[in-house]
């Protein structure tokens, strides 16, 4: 299970790094440990009140993914691909678990790769 969390965290980090063209670290939330720790914290703190570290961490990761999706809709290379990313923003606002966040990050990453490959093939 830990390997699965690591893979999901790695994909989240790749998404943030790709969108913001940054290195690993806390800038823009490009750290796989944010999502990995969220999965681990989910087991213990989910039932507690709003002020738990789980809730704070969840909203932080969701905020970073939302920021990435909004940036994608404004990036020149993806400007004609707004229809690909806007439904993911809606799903993100409905997300309630780390798995939901992970699925959205994975879908976004796969759409970015598909769009970039399409642009390479057409050039």
N, C-alpha and C positions, 0 to 999 in steps of 0.2 A: 504494500500500500504506500509506503514511503517513496518508492521509486516512481509511482504514479503521481504523487504530489510533487516530486522533484521535476518530472516532465512537464506538468501543468505550470509550475512556477517558471521553468525555463522558457516555455512558450509565451507566457505573460511578459517576461523580461525582454524576449526577442521583439515582441510587438512594440513595446515602449521604446526600445532602442532604435527600431526601424522608423517609427513615426517621428521621433524627436531627433534622430541622428546624434545620439549621445552614447556615452560609455556606461557600463554598469555602475550602479551606485544609487544613492537616494535622490539625485536630481531627476525630476520628472517621474519618480517612482520606479526607476529601472533597476529593480532588485527582486530577484526571484524569491528571496526569503520572505517578502511581504505576503505573497500568496501561500507559500509553504507553511508559514507560521499561522496564517488564517485557517488553513485546514486543520492544523494541530490544535489551535485554540478552540475551534468549533466543538470539539469533543467535550471540552470541560466547561466552557463559559457561556454557551449559547442560551442556557435557560435563565441566566441572571438578568438583571435590569439593563436598561438602555446604556448605562454608563460603563458597561464592561469593556474590557480591552478587545473582546471579540467584535462588538458593534463598532467601536472606533476603527479597528483595523478593517472591517468589512467596508465601511463607508470610505475609508482612505483608498483602498484598492479600487472600489467602484469609481471614486473621483478620478483617479489616474487613468482608468480605462475610458471614462467619459471624456476627459481632456484629450486623450489620443484620438477618439472618434471625431470629436469636434475639429481637431487639427486636420484630420484626414479630409474632412469635407471642405476645408479651405485651402489645402495644398494644391498647387497648380497642376501637378501631375495627375491628381485624382479628381479634379474639379468636375469632370463629366460623370463621375461615379458616385454622386451624392445618393442616388437611389440604392446603392449597395450598402451604404453605411447608416443611413437614417433609420431603417428598421431595427438595426442593432442598438441604436440609442434608445428606442422604445423598449426593447427587451431588457436592456441594461437597467432601466428605471424600475422594471418589474422583478429584477433579480433579488432572490432572498437567500441564496446559499453560495458558498465558494465555488461549487460545481457550476452554478449558473454563470458566475463571473468567468470561470475558466472556459466554458463553452463559447461565450461571447468573444473572449480574447482569441481563441483558436479560430473561430469563424472569421474574425476580422483579419487575422494574420493570413489565412488561406485566401481571402478575397484580395488582399494586397498583392500576394504572390501571383495570383491569377491575372490581375490587372497589369502588373509589371511584365509578366510573360507575354501577354497580349500586345503590349506596347513594343516590346523587343521584336516580336515576330512581324509586326506591321511596319517597322522601321527599316 
